[in-house]
Amino acid sequence: MPPLDPARPITRDDIEAKLRQLRRSGEAGAEAARGAGLAGSLVGGLVLVVGAYLLGRRRGRKRRSVIEIRRV
């Protein structure tokens, strides 16, 4: 894209070129963020599953009854 001259009017080609440039830079940023988002969601899911397992295990221990059987 040629440098803008204050005396020259802005044309449709100038606007289209700038929009293409912005779109390319936005797509590159989105690709980088996609990888980080995927890794974050995997770690978050793993933490959620492990937390549910540990809480369920703890609750099971609290509710467990002790049964004593005696023969007479």
C-alpha positions in Angstrom: 0.0 0.0 0.0 1.5 3.4 -1.0 2.0 6.0 1.7 -0.9 8.4 2.0 -0.4 11.9 0.6 -2.6 14.5 2.4 -3.4 16.1 -1.0 -4.5 12.8 -2.6 -8.1 11.6 -1.8 -8.6 8.2 -0.3 -9.8 5.6 -2.8 -11.7 2.4 -2.6 -8.5 0.5 -3.3 -6.8 2.1 -0.3 -9.6 1.1 2.0 -9.7 -2.5 0.6 -5.9 -2.9 1.0 -6.1 -1.7 4.6 -9.0 -4.0 5.4 -7.0 -7.0 3.9 -4.0 -6.1 6.0 -6.1 -5.9 9.2 -7.8 -9.2 8.4 -4.5 -11.0 8.0 -3.1 -9.7 11.3 -6.3 -10.6 13.1 -6.3 -14.2 11.7 -2.7 -14.6 12.8 -3.6 -13.6 16.4 -6.6 -15.9 16.3 -4.5 -18.9 15.3 -2.1 -18.2 18.2 -4.9 -17.8 20.7 -6.7 -21.0 19.5 -3.7 -23.2 20.7 -3.6 -21.5 24.1 -7.4 -21.8 24.5 -7.3 -25.5 23.6 -4.5 -26.2 26.1 -6.4 -24.2 28.8 -9.6 -26.1 28.2 -7.9 -29.4 28.5 -6.2 -28.5 31.7 -9.4 -27.1 33.1 -11.3 -30.3 32.2 -8.7 -32.4 33.8 -8.8 -30.4 37.0 -12.6 -30.6 37.1 -12.6 -34.4 36.7 -9.9 -34.9 39.4 -11.7 -32.5 41.7 -15.0 -34.4 41.3 -13.3 -37.7 41.9 -11.7 -36.5 45.1 -14.8 -34.8 46.5 -16.9 -38.0 45.7 -14.3 -40.1 47.4 -14.3 -37.9 50.5 -18.1 -38.0 50.7 -18.1 -41.7 50.4 -15.8 -42.0 53.4 -17.9 -39.7 55.5 -21.1 -41.7 54.7 -19.6 -45.2 55.1 -21.2 -47.2 57.9 -19.5 -49.5 60.2 -21.4 -52.8 60.6 -20.5 -55.2 63.3 -21.7 -58.8 63.0 -21.8 -61.0 66.1 -22.6 -64.7 66.3 -24.4 -65.8 69.3 
